[in-house]
Amino acid sequence: MSKTIDLEELKKIQINILDAIEQFCTERKIRYSIGYGTLLGAVRHKGYIPWDDDLDIIMPYPDYQRFLQEFDGYKPYLQVQSMRKDLYYRFPFAKVFDNRTILIEKTIRSGVYVDIFPVVGFPETEEKFKQFVEEYHKNYLLMRIATKRIGEKPLKACFNAVKRCFYPDKDKIMQRIENIYSRYPFDEAEFAGVIPNYYKHRRYIKADIFRSYSTQTFEGKNYTALENYDAFLSATYGDYMTLPPEDKRHSEHVFKAYWKE
C-alpha cells in the first residue's frame, strides 16, 4: 500500500522543489520570484502562512517559456506539467512536481507540486484591459472543455464526438492563449501581471515591479523575491499585513498525496 504523505512531509517536498527551481534559475539567469501566498508568507511569517499548504512562483513570460523548455531533466525526479506537455492538463500556468509522488486534487492528478504563474504584459487602458481579460477567459473556458477527460462509456464517447464538432481542438486554443500572453511583450510593457481569475478594476501594476529582484527568507532559507514586494502584495491582497478573520484562515485545497510504491 502506498505511504500517505502528511502535511509536514508535503512541505519538505515542496521546499525541495523550490530549492531546485531557485538553483536552476540562478544558473540559467532566468527571472523569477516567489509569489502570492508564498511571498506573503515570507514577508509576514518568514515561512508558510500557518494555514497554507502550497508554494507559488511568478515568472516573466519570456523566462517562463525558457523554463518550460529547459527544466525537464535538471533533476531526474522533477517534471514540468503544462498545457503543451500534457494532453488533459487544462490550467494556463505550469507546475513542477515530484514524480516519485502521487497527488490527487479534484481533476488534478500529478505529484506534489509547486505552481508557476506567467507574468505577461497588459494593455495600458482600462477598457482594453477588460477586453483582454474577457478574451483570455473565453479561451480558457474552451480549454477546460477541450481537455475534459473522456472515459470508455458510450455516453462519454458520444459527448467527445459532439465536442470536437463544436469546439476547436486543444492545440488551436492553446495557441490562442499563448498569443494573448505575448500580445503585449513583457519587456516593453508599461503594465504587467498574472491574468486574474476575473476582470477586476485596476488588477495590474507597473511592469517595472517585476523586473527588479531581491531576496526574502522563507522557512530559514533565502529565495529570490520582488524587490518592491509591497506593490505586488498591496495590489493582490490590499492590507496584507493584517491577518484575515479566523473563519478565513484555512486552506483552499483538498487533496491526498502518496509516495509511489
Accessible surface in RSA format (square Angstrom, percent):
REM  Atomic radii and reference values for relative SASA: ProtOr
REM  Chains: A
REM  Algorithm: Lee & Richards
REM  Probe-radius: 1.40
REM  Slices: 20
REM RES _ NUM      All-atoms   Total-Side   Main-Chain    Non-polar    All polar
REM                ABS   REL    ABS   REL    ABS   REL    ABS   REL    ABS   REL
RES MET A   1   217.65 112.7 148.05  98.0  69.61 165.7 117.12  99.6 100.53 133.2
RES SER A   2    32.30  27.3  23.58  31.5   8.72  20.1  10.16  21.6  22.14  31.0
RES LYS A   3   132.08  64.4 122.98  75.5   9.10  21.7  84.59  76.1  47.50  50.6
RES THR A   4    83.60  59.5  70.82  71.8  12.78  30.5  51.67  69.4  31.93  48.3
RES ILE A   5    11.06   6.3   0.00   0.0  11.06  26.6   0.00   0.0  11.06  30.0
RES ASP A   6    90.08  63.1  82.27  81.9   7.81  18.5  42.78 100.7  47.30  47.2
RES LEU A   7    84.92  47.3  75.34  53.9   9.58  24.1  78.75  55.3   6.17  16.6
RES GLU A   8   109.25  62.7 108.19  81.8   1.06   2.5  55.91 108.1  53.34  43.5
RES GLU A   9    44.58  25.6  42.73  32.3   1.86   4.4  20.73  40.1  23.85  19.5
RES LEU A  10     2.02   1.1   2.02   1.4   0.00   0.0   2.02   1.4   0.00   0.0
RES LYS A  11    27.24  13.3  27.22  16.7   0.02   0.0  12.08  10.9  15.16  16.1
RES LYS A  12   150.54  73.4 141.11  86.6   9.43  22.4  87.95  79.2  62.58  66.7
RES ILE A  13    12.10   6.9   9.19   6.8   2.91   7.0  12.01   8.6   0.10   0.3
RES GLN A  14     6.34   3.5   6.34   4.6   0.00   0.0   0.00   0.0   6.34   4.8
RES ILE A  15    20.13  11.5  20.13  15.0   0.00   0.0  20.13  14.5   0.00   0.0
RES ASN A  16    53.56  36.9  50.88  49.2   2.68   6.5  16.92  40.7  36.64  35.4
RES ILE A  17     0.00   0.0   0.00   0.0   0.00   0.0   0.00   0.0   0.00   0.0
RES LEU A  18     0.50   0.3   0.50   0.4   0.00   0.0   0.50   0.3   0.00   0.0
RES ASP A  19    42.76  30.0  37.25  37.1   5.50  13.0  24.84  58.5  17.92  17.9
RES ALA A  20     4.47   4.1   2.07   3.2   2.40   5.5   3.96   5.6   0.51   1.4
RES ILE A  21     0.00   0.0   0.00   0.0   0.00   0.0   0.00   0.0   0.00   0.0
RES GLU A  22    35.96  20.6  35.96  27.2   0.00   0.0  19.19  37.1  16.77  13.7
RES GLN A  23    84.33  47.2  78.88  57.7   5.45  13.0  26.14  55.6  58.20  44.1
RES PHE A  24     0.04   0.0   0.04   0.0   0.00   0.0   0.04   0.0   0.00   0.0
RES CYS A  25     2.74   2.1   1.45   1.6   1.28   3.0   1.71   4.3   1.03   1.1
RES THR A  26    89.33  63.5  72.32  73.3  17.01  40.5  71.44  96.0  17.89  27.0
RES GLU A  27    97.89  56.2  66.95  50.6  30.94  73.7  42.92  83.0  54.97  44.9
RES ARG A  28    94.39  39.6  83.41  42.5  10.98  26.2  25.58  35.0  68.82  41.7
RES LYS A  29   176.28  86.0 152.58  93.6  23.70  56.4 117.64 105.9  58.64  62.5
RES ILE A  30     8.51   4.8   0.00   0.0   8.51  20.5   0.56   0.4   7.95  21.6
RES ARG A  31    68.79  28.9  63.15  32.2   5.64  13.4  41.62  56.9  27.18  16.5
RES TYR A  32     3.96   1.9   2.70   1.5   1.26   3.3   2.83   2.1   1.13   1.4
RES SER A  33     0.65   0.5   0.50   0.7   0.15   0.3   0.50   1.1   0.15   0.2
RES ILE A  34     0.08   0.0   0.08   0.1   0.00   0.0   0.08   0.1   0.00   0.0
RES GLY A  35     0.00   0.0   0.00   N/A   0.00   0.0   0.00   0.0   0.00   0.0
RES TYR A  36    42.05  19.6  42.05  23.9   0.00   0.0  29.99  22.5  12.06  14.9
RES GLY A  37    10.84  13.4   0.00   N/A  10.84  13.4   8.49  23.3   2.35   5.3
RES THR A  38     2.50   1.8   0.46   0.5   2.04   4.9   2.23   3.0   0.27   0.4
RES LEU A  39     0.00   0.0   0.00   0.0   0.00   0.0   0.00   0.0   0.00   0.0
RES LEU A  40    10.96   6.1  10.96   7.8   0.00   0.0  10.96   7.7   0.00   0.0
RES GLY A  41     0.00   0.0   0.00   N/A   0.00   0.0   0.00   0.0   0.00   0.0
RES ALA A  42     0.00   0.0   0.00   0.0   0.00   0.0   0.00   0.0   0.00   0.0
RES VAL A  43    23.50  15.5  10.02   9.1  13.48  32.5  10.92   9.5  12.59  34.1
RES ARG A  44    40.03  16.8  14.82   7.6  25.21  60.0   8.23  11.2  31.81  19.3
RES HIS A  45    57.10  31.2  28.38  19.7  28.72  73.5  22.47  23.2  34.63  40.3
RES LYS A  46   117.69  57.4 111.00  68.1   6.68  15.9  79.01  71.1  38.67  41.2
RES GLY A  47     3.85   4.7   0.00   N/A   3.85   4.7   3.85  10.6   0.00   0.0
RES TYR A  48    19.46   9.1   8.63   4.9  10.83  28.2  10.67   8.0   8.80  10.8
RES ILE A  49    12.17   6.9  12.11   9.0   0.06   0.2  12.11   8.7   0.06   0.2
RES PRO A  50    87.74  63.9  56.81  51.8  30.93 112.4  65.86  54.4  21.88 136.0
RES TRP A  51    56.59  22.7  42.72  20.7  13.87  32.6  39.82  21.2  16.76  27.2
RES ASP A  52    23.01  16.1  20.75  20.7   2.26   5.3   5.33  12.5  17.68  17.6
RES ASP A  53    12.60   8.8  12.00  11.9   0.60   1.4   2.36   5.6  10.24  10.2
RES ASP A  54    14.45  10.1  13.72  13.7   0.73   1.7   3.81   9.0  10.64  10.6
RES LEU A  55     0.79   0.4   0.67   0.5   0.12   0.3   0.67   0.5   0.12   0.3
RES ASP A  56    14.92  10.5  14.55  14.5   0.37   0.9   0.09   0.2  14.83  14.8
RES ILE A  57     0.37   0.2   0.37   0.3   0.00   0.0   0.37   0.3   0.00   0.0
RES ILE A  58     2.60   1.5   2.14   1.6   0.46   1.1   2.14   1.5   0.46   1.2
RES MET A  59     0.00   0.0   0.00   0.0   0.00   0.0   0.00   0.0   0.00   0.0
RES PRO A  60     2.52   1.8   2.52   2.3   0.00   0.0   2.52   2.1   0.00   0.0
RES TYR A  61    13.68   6.4  13.68   7.8   0.00   0.0   9.06   6.8   4.61   5.7
RES PRO A  62    49.96  36.4  44.85  40.9   5.11  18.6  46.30  38.2   3.66  22.7
RES ASP A  63    10.42   7.3   9.62   9.6   0.80   1.9   1.52   3.6   8.90   8.9
RES TYR A  64    13.83   6.5  13.83   7.9   0.00   0.0   7.21   5.4   6.62   8.2
RES GLN A  65    78.74  44.0  76.04  55.6   2.70   6.4  18.81  40.0  59.93  45.5
RES ARG A  66    87.36  36.7  86.83  44.3   0.53   1.3  48.00  65.6  39.36  23.9
RES PHE A  67     0.01   0.0   0.01   0.0   0.00   0.0   0.01   0.0   0.00   0.0
RES LEU A  68    28.92  16.1  27.84  19.9   1.08   2.7  27.89  19.6   1.03   2.8
RES GLN A  69   145.08  81.1 108.61  79.4  36.47  86.8  41.27  87.8 103.82  78.7
RES GLU A  70    59.83  34.4  43.77  33.1  16.06  38.2  26.40  51.1  33.44  27.3
RES PHE A  71     0.59   0.3   0.38   0.2   0.21   0.5   0.38   0.2   0.21   0.6
RES ASP A  72    59.08  41.4  38.12  37.9  20.96  49.6  27.00  63.5  32.08  32.0
RES GLY A  73    67.62  83.4   0.00   N/A  67.62  83.4  36.16  99.2  31.46  70.5
RES TYR A  74    50.93  23.8  24.55  14.0  26.38  68.7  29.90  22.5  21.03  25.9
RES LYS A  75    60.86  29.7  59.94  36.8   0.92   2.2  14.40  13.0  46.46  49.5
RES PRO A  76   120.64  87.9  92.45  84.3  28.19 102.5 101.75  84.0  18.89 117.4
RES TYR A  77    47.61  22.2  46.07  26.2   1.54   4.0  32.57  24.5  15.03  18.5
RES LEU A  78     6.05   3.4   0.06   0.0   5.99  15.1   0.06   0.0   5.99  16.1
RES GLN A  79    70.38  39.4  70.22  51.3   0.16   0.4  12.22  26.0  58.17  44.1
RES VAL A  80     1.68   1.1   0.04   0.0   1.64   3.9   0.04   0.0   1.64   4.4
RES GLN A  81    17.87  10.0  17.81  13.0   0.06   0.1   0.15   0.3  17.72  13.4
RES SER A  82     4.39   3.7   4.39   5.9   0.00   0.0   3.69   7.9   0.69   1.0
RES MET A  83    17.31   9.0  14.22   9.4   3.09   7.4  14.03  11.9   3.28   4.3
RES ARG A  84   138.17  58.0 105.86  54.0  32.30  76.9  52.01  71.1  86.15  52.2
RES LYS A  85    95.40  46.5  58.83  36.1  36.57  87.1  34.27  30.8  61.13  65.1
RES ASP A  86    40.57  28.4  35.53  35.4   5.04  11.9  10.60  25.0  29.97  29.9
RES LEU A  87   126.78  70.6 110.76  79.2  16.03  40.3 115.52  81.1  11.27  30.3
RES TYR A  88    84.55  39.5  71.42  40.6  13.14  34.2  41.20  31.0  43.35  53.4
RES TYR A  89    11.73   5.5   5.52   3.1   6.22  16.2  10.50   7.9   1.23   1.5
RES ARG A  90    29.10  12.2  28.76  14.7   0.34   0.8   3.02   4.1  26.08  15.8
RES PHE A  91    34.26  17.1  34.07  21.1   0.19   0.5  34.07  20.7   0.19   0.5
RES PRO A  92    13.85  10.1  11.81  10.8   2.04   7.4  12.38  10.2   1.48   9.2
RES PHE A  93    34.54  17.3  33.59  20.8   0.96   2.5  33.65  20.4   0.89   2.6
RES ALA A  94     0.00   0.0   0.00   0.0   0.00   0.0   0.00   0.0   0.00   0.0
RES LYS A  95     3.49   1.7   3.49   2.1   0.00   0.0   0.02   0.0   3.47   3.7
RES VAL A  96     0.00   0.0   0.00   0.0   0.00   0.0   0.00   0.0   0.00   0.0
RES PHE A  97    20.87  10.4  20.87  12.9   0.00   0.0  20.87  12.7   0.00   0.0
RES ASP A  98     0.04   0.0   0.04   0.0   0.00   0.0   0.00   0.0   0.04   0.0
RES ASN A  99    39.28  27.1  34.92  33.8   4.35  10.5   9.13  22.0  30.14  29.1
RES ARG A 100   104.72  44.0  99.75  50.8   4.97  11.8  49.98  68.3  54.74  33.2
RES THR A 101     0.40   0.3   0.00   0.0   0.40   1.0   0.00   0.0   0.40   0.6
RES ILE A 102    35.99  20.5  35.99  26.8   0.00   0.0  35.99  25.9   0.00   0.0
RES LEU A 103     4.07   2.3   4.07   2.9   0.00   0.0   4.07   2.9   0.00   0.0
RES ILE A 104    70.90  40.3  67.48  50.3   3.42   8.3  67.48  48.6   3.42   9.3
RES GLU A 105    13.49   7.7  12.93   9.8   0.56   1.3   1.51   2.9  11.98   9.8
RES LYS A 106   173.76  84.8 129.39  79.4  44.37 105.7  94.16  84.8  79.60  84.8
RES THR A 107    88.13  62.7  65.51  66.4  22.63  53.9  66.35  89.1  21.78  32.9
RES ILE A 108    21.78  12.4  15.92  11.9   5.86  14.1  21.06  15.2   0.72   1.9
RES ARG A 109   138.05  58.0 121.63  62.0  16.42  39.1  44.96  61.4  93.09  56.4
RES SER A 110    13.80  11.7   0.00   0.0  13.80  31.8   7.78  16.6   6.02   8.4
RES GLY A 111     0.00   0.0   0.00   N/A   0.00   0.0   0.00   0.0   0.00   0.0
RES VAL A 112     0.14   0.1   0.14   0.1   0.00   0.0   0.14   0.1   0.00   0.0
RES TYR A 113    11.11   5.2  10.08   5.7   1.03   2.7   4.79   3.6   6.31   7.8
RES VAL A 114     0.01   0.0   0.00   0.0   0.01   0.0   0.01   0.0   0.00   0.0
RES ASP A 115     9.33   6.5   9.33   9.3   0.00   0.0   0.00   0.0   9.33   9.3
RES ILE A 116     0.06   0.0   0.06   0.0   0.00   0.0   0.06   0.0   0.00   0.0
RES PHE A 117    35.50  17.8  35.50  22.0   0.00   0.0  35.50  21.5   0.00   0.0
RES PRO A 118     4.88   3.6   3.72   3.4   1.16   4.2   3.72   3.1   1.16   7.2
RES VAL A 119     0.54   0.4   0.54   0.5   0.00   0.0   0.54   0.5   0.00   0.0
RES VAL A 120     0.54   0.4   0.28   0.3   0.26   0.6   0.54   0.5   0.00   0.0
RES GLY A 121     0.21   0.3   0.00   N/A   0.21   0.3   0.00   0.0   0.21   0.5
RES PHE A 122     2.51   1.3   0.08   0.0   2.43   6.3   0.08   0.0   2.43   7.0
RES PRO A 123     1.86   1.4   0.44   0.4   1.41   5.1   1.86   1.5   0.00   0.0
RES GLU A 124   107.24  61.6  90.27  68.3  16.97  40.4  24.62  47.6  82.62  67.5
RES THR A 125    68.94  49.0  64.27  65.2   4.67  11.1  67.26  90.3   1.68   2.5
RES GLU A 126    49.63  28.5  43.75  33.1   5.88  14.0  40.95  79.2   8.68   7.1
RES GLU A 127   105.63  60.6 102.03  77.2   3.61   8.6  52.01 100.6  53.62  43.8
RES LYS A 128   117.10  57.1 114.33  70.1   2.77   6.6  58.53  52.7  58.57  62.4
RES PHE A 129     0.00   0.0   0.00   0.0   0.00   0.0   0.00   0.0   0.00   0.0
RES LYS A 130    79.79  38.9  79.79  49.0   0.00   0.0  23.73  21.4  56.06  59.7
RES GLN A 131    98.24  54.9  93.66  68.5   4.58  10.9  33.61  71.6  64.63  49.0
RES PHE A 132     5.50   2.8   1.87   1.2   3.63   9.5   5.08   3.1   0.43   1.2
RES VAL A 133     1.36   0.9   1.36   1.2   0.00   0.0   1.36   1.2   0.00   0.0
RES GLU A 134    91.73  52.7  82.11  62.1   9.62  22.9  39.22  75.9  52.51  42.9
RES GLU A 135    65.60  37.7  59.47  45.0   6.13  14.6  29.07  56.2  36.53  29.8
RES TYR A 136     9.50   4.4   9.50   5.4   0.00   0.0   1.16   0.9   8.33  10.3
RES HIS A 137    45.96  25.1  41.30  28.7   4.66  11.9  32.97  34.0  12.99  15.1
RES LYS A 138   142.22  69.4 133.47  81.9   8.75  20.8  83.05  74.8  59.17  63.0
RES ASN A 139     8.83   6.1   8.83   8.5   0.00   0.0   0.00   0.0   8.83   8.5
RES TYR A 140    38.02  17.8  38.02  21.6   0.00   0.0  29.16  21.9   8.86  10.9
RES LEU A 141   106.00  59.0 104.51  74.8   1.49   3.7 105.78  74.3   0.22   0.6
RES LEU A 142    23.48  13.1  23.48  16.8   0.00   0.0  23.48  16.5   0.00   0.0
RES MET A 143     0.00   0.0   0.00   0.0   0.00   0.0   0.00   0.0   0.00   0.0
RES ARG A 144    92.47  38.8  89.64  45.7   2.83   6.7  14.75  20.2  77.72  47.1
RES ILE A 145    38.49  21.9  36.42  27.1   2.07   5.0  38.49  27.7   0.00   0.0
RES ALA A 146    20.97  19.3   3.24   5.0  17.74  40.4   4.33   6.1  16.64  44.1
RES THR A 147     1.07   0.8   0.00   0.0   1.07   2.6   0.63   0.8   0.44   0.7
RES LYS A 148    99.76  48.7  98.72  60.6   1.04   2.5  46.24  41.6  53.52  57.0
RES ARG A 149   140.74  59.1 127.53  65.0  13.21  31.5  61.57  84.1  79.17  48.0
RES ILE A 150    38.52  21.9  16.21  12.1  22.32  53.8  17.18  12.4  21.35  57.9
RES GLY A 151    33.76  41.6   0.00   N/A  33.76  41.6  25.59  70.2   8.17  18.3
RES GLU A 152   169.34  97.2 144.73 109.5  24.60  58.6  67.41 130.4 101.93  83.2
RES LYS A 153   142.41  69.5 139.65  85.7   2.77   6.6  86.03  77.4  56.39  60.1
RES PRO A 154   113.74  82.9 103.74  94.6  10.00  36.3 109.33  90.3   4.41  27.4
RES LEU A 155   146.97  81.9 141.24 101.0   5.73  14.4 144.93 101.8   2.04   5.5
RES LYS A 156    98.13  47.9  97.16  59.6   0.97   2.3  49.49  44.5  48.64  51.8
RES ALA A 157    51.33  47.2  42.98  66.3   8.34  19.0  45.49  64.1   5.84  15.5
RES CYS A 158    72.85  55.1  65.30  72.8   7.55  17.7  21.30  54.0  51.55  55.6
RES PHE A 159    87.25  43.6  82.01  50.8   5.23  13.6  86.81  52.6   0.44   1.3
RES ASN A 160    29.50  20.3  29.50  28.5   0.00   0.0   0.48   1.2  29.02  28.0
RES ALA A 161    58.55  53.8  50.00  77.2   8.55  19.5  56.26  79.2   2.29   6.1
RES VAL A 162    76.90  50.6  74.49  67.4   2.41   5.8  76.86  66.8   0.03   0.1
RES LYS A 163    17.52   8.5  13.99   8.6   3.53   8.4  11.44  10.3   6.08   6.5
RES ARG A 164   175.52  73.7 152.01  77.5  23.51  56.0  51.60  70.5 123.92  75.1
RES CYS A 165   105.42  79.7  66.32  74.0  39.11  91.9  20.98  53.1  84.45  91.1
RES PHE A 166   155.68  77.9 125.67  77.8  30.01  78.1 130.73  79.3  24.95  71.4
RES TYR A 167    82.02  38.3  72.69  41.4   9.33  24.3  34.80  26.1  47.23  58.2
RES PRO A 168    37.03  27.0  23.72  21.6  13.31  48.4  34.29  28.3   2.74  17.0
RES ASP A 169    81.99  57.4  70.69  70.4  11.30  26.7  44.05 103.7  37.94  37.8
RES LYS A 170    23.99  11.7  20.40  12.5   3.59   8.5  18.40  16.6   5.59   6.0
RES ASP A 171    95.37  66.8  90.74  90.3   4.63  10.9  26.37  62.1  69.00  68.8
RES LYS A 172   130.48  63.7 124.54  76.4   5.93  14.1  71.61  64.5  58.87  62.7
RES ILE A 173     0.00   0.0   0.00   0.0   0.00   0.0   0.00   0.0   0.00   0.0
RES MET A 174     4.69   2.4   4.69   3.1   0.00   0.0   4.69   4.0   0.00   0.0
RES GLN A 175    81.08  45.3  81.08  59.3   0.00   0.0  36.63  78.0  44.46  33.7
RES ARG A 176    98.97  41.6  96.66  49.3   2.31   5.5  34.43  47.1  64.53  39.1
RES ILE A 177     0.04   0.0   0.04   0.0   0.00   0.0   0.04   0.0   0.00   0.0
RES GLU A 178    33.25  19.1  31.95  24.2   1.30   3.1  12.24  23.7  21.00  17.1
RES ASN A 179    75.52  52.1  71.09  68.7   4.43  10.7  19.93  48.0  55.59  53.7
RES ILE A 180     1.23   0.7   1.23   0.9   0.00   0.0   1.23   0.9   0.00   0.0
RES TYR A 181    10.05   4.7   8.25   4.7   1.80   4.7   5.12   3.8   4.93   6.1
RES SER A 182    56.10  47.4  44.61  59.5  11.49  26.5  29.45  62.7  26.65  37.3
RES ARG A 183   103.11  43.3  76.99  39.2  26.12  62.2  41.16  56.2  61.96  37.5
RES TYR A 184    66.10  30.9  64.58  36.7   1.52   4.0  46.21  34.7  19.89  24.5
RES PRO A 185    66.29  48.3  61.10  55.7   5.19  18.9  66.22  54.7   0.07   0.5
RES PHE A 186     5.59   2.8   0.51   0.3   5.08  13.2   0.51   0.3   5.08  14.5
RES ASP A 187    79.39  55.6  55.53  55.3  23.86  56.4  31.91  75.1  47.49  47.4
RES GLU A 188   144.74  83.1 108.83  82.3  35.91  85.5  47.33  91.5  97.41  79.5
RES ALA A 189    13.05  12.0   0.49   0.8  12.56  28.6  10.17  14.3   2.88   7.6
RES GLU A 190    73.81  42.4  61.21  46.3  12.59  30.0  31.54  61.0  42.27  34.5
RES PHE A 191    24.64  12.3  24.64  15.3   0.00   0.0  24.64  14.9   0.00   0.0
RES ALA A 192     0.04   0.0   0.00   0.0   0.04   0.1   0.00   0.0   0.04   0.1
RES GLY A 193     6.69   8.3   0.00   N/A   6.69   8.3   6.69  18.4   0.00   0.0
RES VAL A 194    27.19  17.9  16.30  14.8  10.90  26.3  16.30  14.2  10.90  29.6
RES ILE A 195    13.61   7.7   2.61   1.9  11.00  26.5   2.61   1.9  11.00  29.9
RES PRO A 196     7.47   5.4   0.33   0.3   7.14  25.9   7.17   5.9   0.30   1.8
RES ASN A 197   132.19  91.2 112.96 109.2  19.23  46.3  20.04  48.2 112.15 108.4
RES TYR A 198   127.95  59.7 124.54  70.9   3.41   8.9  97.95  73.6  30.01  37.0
RES TYR A 199    65.64  30.6  46.57  26.5  19.07  49.6  39.37  29.6  26.27  32.4
RES LYS A 200    92.56  45.2  88.72  54.4   3.83   9.1  52.91  47.6  39.64  42.2
RES HIS A 201   125.01  68.3 109.42  76.1  15.59  39.9  81.87  84.4  43.13  50.2
RES ARG A 202   135.90  57.1 122.05  62.2  13.86  33.0  38.80  53.0  97.11  58.9
RES ARG A 203    57.75  24.2  50.36  25.7   7.39  17.6   9.50  13.0  48.25  29.2
RES TYR A 204    13.40   6.3   3.56   2.0   9.84  25.6   4.86   3.7   8.54  10.5
RES ILE A 205    29.17  16.6  24.65  18.4   4.52  10.9  29.17  21.0   0.00   0.0
RES LYS A 206   101.49  49.5 100.10  61.4   1.38   3.3  76.02  68.4  25.46  27.1
RES ALA A 207     0.16   0.1   0.15   0.2   0.01   0.0   0.15   0.2   0.01   0.0
RES ASP A 208    94.31  66.1  88.72  88.3   5.59  13.2  29.43  69.3  64.88  64.7
RES ILE A 209    22.81  13.0  20.39  15.2   2.42   5.8  22.50  16.2   0.31   0.8
RES PHE A 210     3.03   1.5   3.03   1.9   0.00   0.0   3.03   1.8   0.00   0.0
RES ARG A 211    75.64  31.8  50.99  26.0  24.64  58.7  32.54  44.5  43.10  26.1
RES SER A 212    45.77  38.7  41.47  55.3   4.31   9.9  31.74  67.6  14.03  19.7
RES TYR A 213    58.49  27.3  29.48  16.8  29.02  75.5  28.56  21.5  29.93  36.9
RES SER A 214    53.83  45.5  41.30  55.1  12.53  28.9  21.26  45.3  32.57  45.6
RES THR A 215    77.84  55.4  65.31  66.2  12.53  29.9  40.43  54.3  37.40  56.5
RES GLN A 216    29.04  16.2  25.30  18.5   3.74   8.9   4.35   9.3  24.69  18.7
RES THR A 217    49.18  35.0  47.38  48.0   1.81   4.3  23.59  31.7  25.59  38.7
RES PHE A 218     0.74   0.4   0.69   0.4   0.04   0.1   0.69   0.4   0.04   0.1
RES GLU A 219    83.79  48.1  59.71  45.2  24.09  57.3  17.28  33.4  66.52  54.3
RES GLY A 220    71.31  87.9   0.00   N/A  71.31  87.9  33.69  92.5  37.61  84.2
RES LYS A 221    93.82  45.8  88.17  54.1   5.65  13.5  68.69  61.8  25.13  26.8
RES ASN A 222    99.24  68.4  79.24  76.6  20.00  48.2  14.96  36.0  84.28  81.5
RES TYR A 223     3.41   1.6   3.12   1.8   0.29   0.8   3.41   2.6   0.00   0.0
RES THR A 224    27.61  19.6  27.58  28.0   0.02   0.1  13.35  17.9  14.26  21.6
RES ALA A 225     0.20   0.2   0.20   0.3   0.00   0.0   0.20   0.3   0.00   0.0
RES LEU A 226     2.21   1.2   1.10   0.8   1.11   2.8   1.10   0.8   1.11   3.0
RES GLU A 227   100.60  57.8  86.71  65.6  13.89  33.1  25.02  48.4  75.58  61.7
RES ASN A 228    67.31  46.4  61.44  59.4   5.87  14.1  24.28  58.4  43.03  41.6
RES TYR A 229    66.83  31.2  66.83  38.0   0.00   0.0  22.47  16.9  44.35  54.7
RES ASP A 230    71.89  50.4  71.66  71.3   0.24   0.6  22.03  51.9  49.86  49.7
RES ALA A 231    26.77  24.6  17.95  27.7   8.82  20.1  24.87  35.0   1.90   5.0
RES PHE A 232     8.98   4.5   8.98   5.6   0.00   0.0   8.98   5.4   0.00   0.0
RES LEU A 233     0.00   0.0   0.00   0.0   0.00   0.0   0.00   0.0   0.00   0.0
RES SER A 234    47.34  40.0  37.64  50.2   9.69  22.3  27.94  59.5  19.39  27.2
RES ALA A 235    41.07  37.8  14.29  22.1  26.77  60.9  26.94  37.9  14.12  37.4
RES THR A 236    25.82  18.4   9.82  10.0  16.00  38.1   4.45   6.0  21.36  32.3
RES TYR A 237    89.95  42.0  58.19  33.1  31.76  82.6  57.52  43.2  32.43  40.0
RES GLY A 238    40.31  49.7   0.00   N/A  40.31  49.7  34.24  93.9   6.08  13.6
RES ASP A 239   105.47  73.9  81.11  80.7  24.35  57.6  45.03 106.0  60.43  60.3
RES TYR A 240    23.16  10.8  19.05  10.8   4.12  10.7  11.30   8.5  11.86  14.6
RES MET A 241   104.47  54.1  87.98  58.2  16.49  39.3  87.16  74.1  17.31  22.9
RES THR A 242    84.88  60.4  71.79  72.8  13.09  31.2  59.35  79.7  25.53  38.6
RES LEU A 243    78.41  43.7  63.10  45.1  15.31  38.5  63.10  44.3  15.31  41.2
RES PRO A 244    38.27  27.9  31.50  28.7   6.78  24.6  37.98  31.4   0.29   1.8
RES PRO A 245    88.97  64.8  76.21  69.5  12.76  46.4  88.52  73.1   0.45   2.8
RES GLU A 246   140.28  80.5 123.52  93.4  16.76  39.9  39.42  76.2 100.86  82.3
RES ASP A 247   107.94  75.6  82.12  81.7  25.81  61.0  51.33 120.8  56.61  56.5
RES LYS A 248   127.92  62.4 116.66  71.6  11.26  26.8  59.26  53.3  68.66  73.1
RES ARG A 249    82.71  34.7  64.36  32.8  18.34  43.7  13.00  17.8  69.71  42.3
RES HIS A 250   104.66  57.2  94.33  65.6  10.32  26.4  76.73  79.1  27.93  32.5
RES SER A 251    38.65  32.7  16.28  21.7  22.37  51.5  19.89  42.3  18.76  26.3
RES GLU A 252   149.56  85.9 123.21  93.2  26.35  62.7  43.81  84.7 105.76  86.3
RES HIS A 253    49.53  27.1  37.06  25.8  12.46  31.9  19.56  20.2  29.97  34.9
RES VAL A 254   116.17  76.4 109.80  99.4   6.37  15.4 112.70  97.9   3.47   9.4
RES PHE A 255    53.85  26.9  27.85  17.2  26.00  67.7  30.99  18.8  22.86  65.4
RES LYS A 256   135.83  66.3 131.80  80.9   4.04   9.6  79.00  71.1  56.83  60.5
RES ALA A 257     3.37   3.1   0.45   0.7   2.92   6.7   0.45   0.6   2.92   7.7
RES TYR A 258    52.10  24.3  52.10  29.6   0.00   0.0  29.85  22.4  22.25  27.4
RES TRP A 259    60.47  24.3  60.10  29.1   0.37   0.9  57.92  30.9   2.55   4.1
RES LYS A 260   107.09  52.2  87.02  53.4  20.06  47.8  49.53  44.6  57.55  61.3
RES GLU A 261   163.41  93.8  88.94  67.3  74.48 177.3  69.90 135.2  93.52  76.4
END  Absolute sums over single chains surface
CHAIN  1 A    13713.8      11439.2       2274.6       7421.5       6292.3
END  Absolute sums over all chains
TOTAL         13713.8      11439.2       2274.6       7421.5       6292.3
